[in-house]
Amino acid sequence: MKPTTQISSNQHGSRLFPLTDYSFQSTVAARGSSSAIPEEKLRAFRKLSSEFFGAETTRDYVAEVLLFTVITAVSAWPVISMIAAVTRLVRNY
């Protein structure tokens, strides 16, 4: 089956634009609340998940902080080196 084109052949000059549906309207259901789950059920789920992942969270947090520190140090090294080079350049003039 050959797909139908979205480009109109009778448009201005050499520019080709896709056809647009000008009568589009969003549905009422799309404007509803984003959370249909009651608040007390969400609190119970958060409590359960924090108890279940409590020990792992601390271990993961320490590993992430160490990795972040290494990445920050490696990223800051060229900047510090550049500032030192500019300082030496300014002192020599």
C-alpha positions in Angstrom: 0.0 0.0 0.0 1.4 3.4 -1.0 1.3 6.0 1.8 -0.6 9.3 1.2 1.5 12.4 1.1 1.1 15.2 3.7 2.4 17.9 1.2 0.0 19.9 -0.9 1.2 20.4 -4.5 -0.6 23.7 -5.0 1.3 25.7 -2.4 3.4 28.8 -3.0 6.6 28.6 -5.0 9.1 25.9 -4.3 8.3 25.7 -0.6 6.3 22.7 0.5 4.5 22.7 3.8 2.6 19.9 5.5 -1.2 20.3 5.6 -2.5 21.5 9.0 -5.8 20.7 10.6 -7.1 24.2 11.6 -10.2 22.9 13.4 -8.3 20.9 16.1 -9.7 21.2 19.6 -8.4 19.5 22.6 -10.7 17.1 24.5 -12.3 17.8 27.9 -10.7 14.6 29.2 -7.2 16.0 28.5 -7.8 18.9 30.9 -8.6 16.8 33.9 -6.6 16.3 37.0 -3.2 14.7 36.5 -3.5 12.6 39.7 -6.5 10.3 40.1 -4.9 8.4 43.0 -6.0 9.6 46.5 -3.4 11.3 48.6 -3.4 8.8 51.4 -2.6 5.9 49.0 0.4 7.9 47.6 1.7 8.6 51.2 1.5 4.9 52.0 3.3 4.0 48.8 6.1 6.5 49.5 6.5 5.1 53.1 6.6 1.6 51.8 9.2 2.4 49.1 11.4 4.4 51.5 11.4 1.5 54.0 12.2 -1.0 51.2 15.0 1.0 49.6 16.3 2.7 52.8 19.6 0.8 53.1 20.3 0.9 49.3 19.6 4.6 49.1 22.4 5.5 51.5 24.9 3.3 49.7 23.9 4.6 46.3 24.0 8.2 47.6 27.6 7.8 48.7 28.7 6.3 45.4 26.9 9.1 43.5 28.6 11.8 45.6 32.0 10.3 45.0 31.4 10.0 41.3 30.1 13.6 41.2 33.2 14.8 43.1 35.5 13.0 40.6 33.7 14.5 37.6 33.7 18.0 39.1 37.4 17.8 39.9 38.3 16.6 36.4 36.1 19.3 34.9 37.5 22.1 37.1 41.2 21.1 36.4 41.4 22.8 32.9 39.6 25.9 34.2 42.1 26.2 37.1 45.0 25.6 34.7 43.7 28.3 32.4 43.4 30.8 35.2 46.9 30.1 36.3 48.2 30.6 32.7 46.4 33.9 32.4 47.7 35.0 35.7 51.3 34.2 34.7 50.7 36.0 31.3 49.4 39.2 33.1 52.4 39.2 35.5 54.9 39.0 32.7 53.5 42.2 31.1 
